[in-house]
Amino acid sequence: MIITAVYALADGAVNRIADDSGTLFLSPNEWIADPFISMWVNLGLVIAIMAMMIFINKTYNIPRTITLIYAYFFIVLQTATPEITAQLCSGSVMGFIIVGVMTLMFSTFDLPTSRRRVFLAFFLISAAVTVQYGFAVYIPVFLIACAQMRILTLRTILAALLGIITPWWILFGAGVISPYDVHIPHSINFIDASITLDTIIIVVTISLTVLLALTAYLLSLLKLMTYNARRRACNGLLLLITVATVFAMAVDFTNFITYLTLLNCCTAFFLGHLFVIRNSPRAWIVISAITVIYYAIYIWRIFV
């Protein structure tokens, strides 16, 4: 992934993501002007997401097996789209924060007293809305997650609401911003968006990724139903985030690339889970085929 990102940037094949998706501040793609520094910072975030995936697997042991195949699939899926690896972008920041919040929520299962973690989770998401409006999609998702984690009480809801309000309270109260600084980014639908070859390739990649996620989940469903309540809740939250991400990509088409890193992460979890459950001596053939397909997409994107 690192090699392909460096090559794509050096070759000039990376389309710069220039958007204005923050409700208050500049989006992450505008934070660093130097393209190579931006790339290395972004790669650091991607590797951090991979590390959190490994941590989740080792700590919560969702498929009852310790494996690194999640991280492997995540890196493979990322490689296909150099726009999300070779430059700092909202997608990497979103993946890092949402996976971090997901880790926090996993730790609250059946612990209604863990209100500080709930507050922190919603604080992070709400604060992130200031630089990328797409984060707002996940506020209702994690409210539902509180019910999945069996911690939905009045005090938990109040902790979540305080977490949502606090970043804005601090910014307005400290005079950092004024109500006039708030703006709603403009978004257009798929029909109105300009379609280029690069866009078509990315849409094909996303479609394949969604198909893999759906297939992997359905083939694992019967096994998931036999897990204990905690593992079912964790997998339920992962499914909820995936569905919300796919829906957001479809509705917010001009901002769809922001959600791609998180989609890749969720799909990698489902794929890893599938190959742990349905492990066989010939599993390497399918794993290799998926790898070759996504590397072929990268070649199509860069060289064709």
Buried (B, 14 or more C-beta within 10 A) or exposed (E): BBEBBBBBBEEEBBBEBEBEBBBBBEBBBBBBEEBEEBBBBBBEBBBBBBEBBBEBBEEBBBBEEEBEBBBBBBBBBBBBBBBBBBBBBBBBBBBBBBBBBBBBBBEBBEEBEBBEBBBBBBBBBBBBBBBBBBBBBBBEBBBBBBEBBBBBEEEBBEBBBBBBEBBBEEBBEEEEBEEEEEEEBEBEEEEEEEEEEBBEBBBBBBEBBBEBBBBBBEBBEEBBEEBEEBBBBBBBBBBBBBEBBBEBBBEBBBBBBBBBBBBBBBBBBBBBBBBBBEEEEEBEEBBEEBBEBBBEBBEBBBEE
